């Protein structure tokens, strides 16, 4: 009887795990400039970022001679950065966390506008006529 219950429990667990694994196999792409994006951002050409902490956070041995990186992460991850730095390949880096409000109201709209222009053919290199009507 115990073997039967154990087998049934394993089968139920396996069946329960199979469904979420299949459901997770959906192609969703989130990139920089999207509201749900978390990760490193390039702040060049953007307004001075508003930071969560005024000093960079470093976990582990500091990689010498490298510039700091700017990340947008969920607040809980910034608070417990030691648990999450590997996820962002940022252990040993000087990390500044940007405020979500700055990302949403300053960075994201400008990033989307710049990249919308590129997709529309208005932000191409000079002399590049691809995608334009003559």
C-alpha positions in Angstrom: 0.0 0.0 0.0 2.8 2.4 0.8 4.4 1.8 -2.6 1.1 2.6 -4.3 0.8 5.9 -2.3 4.4 6.8 -3.1 3.9 6.1 -6.8 0.7 8.1 -6.8 2.4 11.0 -5.1 5.3 11.0 -7.5 2.9 10.8 -10.5 0.9 13.7 -9.2 4.0 15.8 -8.5 5.4 15.0 -12.0 2.1 15.8 -13.6 1.9 19.1 -11.7 5.4 20.1 -12.7 4.8 19.3 -16.4 2.1 21.8 -16.9 4.0 24.8 -15.6 7.1 23.8 -17.6 5.1 23.7 -20.8 3.4 27.0 -19.9 6.7 28.7 -19.3 7.8 27.8 -22.8 6.1 30.8 -24.3 8.1 33.3 -26.4 8.0 36.6 -24.6 10.6 39.3 -25.4 11.2 42.2 -23.1 13.9 44.6 -24.0 15.4 47.9 -22.8 12.8 50.6 -23.0 9.9 48.3 -22.0 8.1 48.8 -18.7 9.0 45.3 -17.5 12.7 45.4 -18.4 15.2 44.8 -15.6 18.9 44.9 -16.2 21.8 47.1 -17.3 21.0 50.4 -19.1 23.3 52.8 -20.9 22.9 56.2 -19.4 24.9 58.1 -22.0 22.9 60.9 -23.6 20.2 60.7 -20.9 19.4 63.0 -18.0 21.4 62.4 -14.8 19.8 59.3 -13.3 18.1 59.4 -10.0 19.7 56.7 -7.8 18.4 54.5 -5.0 21.7 54.7 -3.2 24.2 57.6 -3.6 27.2 55.3 -3.5 27.8 52.3 -5.7 27.2 48.8 -4.3 29.9 46.2 -4.7 29.6 42.6 -3.9 32.7 40.5 -4.0 36.1 41.5 -5.3 36.0 44.7 -7.3 37.0 44.3 -10.9 39.8 47.0 -11.3 39.6 49.7 -14.0 36.0 49.1 -15.0 33.4 51.8 -15.2 30.4 51.6 -12.9 27.2 50.0 -14.3 23.7 51.3 -14.0 20.9 48.8 -13.4 17.2 48.8 -13.0 16.2 46.0 -10.7 13.1 45.4 -8.5 13.5 47.2 -5.1 13.7 43.9 -3.2 16.7 42.8 -5.3 18.5 46.1 -4.7 17.9 45.7 -1.0 19.3 42.2 -1.0 21.8 42.6 -3.8 24.2 39.9 -2.6 21.5 37.3 -3.4 21.0 38.7 -6.9 24.2 40.1 -8.4 25.0 36.8 -10.2 21.7 37.0 -12.0 22.8 40.3 -13.6 26.4 39.2 -14.0 27.3 42.2 -11.8 29.2 40.7 -8.8 32.5 42.5 -8.5 31.2 45.5 -10.3 30.4 49.0 -9.0 26.6 49.1 -9.4 24.3 52.1 -9.2 20.6 51.3 -9.0 18.4 53.7 -10.9 15.1 54.7 -9.4 12.1 53.2 -11.1 10.4 56.6 -11.5 13.4 57.9 -13.4 13.4 54.9 -15.7 9.7 55.1 -16.3 9.5 58.9 -16.8 12.9 59.9 -18.2 14.7 57.0 -19.7 12.0 54.8 -21.2 10.2 57.5 -23.2 13.4 58.9 -24.7 14.7 55.4 -25.4 11.5 54.4 -27.2 11.4 57.6 -29.2 15.0 57.1 -30.4 14.4 53.6 -31.4 11.0 54.3 -33.0 12.8 56.8 -35.2 15.4 54.1 -36.2 12.7 51.6 -37.0 10.8 54.2 -39.1 14.0 55.1 -41.0 14.5 58.5 -39.5 17.4 57.8 -37.2 19.7 56.1 -39.7 23.3 57.2 -40.5 23.7 60.1 -42.9 23.6 58.9 -46.4 21.8 55.7 -45.5 18.6 55.6 -47.7 17.3 52.2 -46.6 13.6 52.2 -45.8 13.0 55.7 -47.3 10.9 56.7 -50.2 12.6 58.7 -52.9 
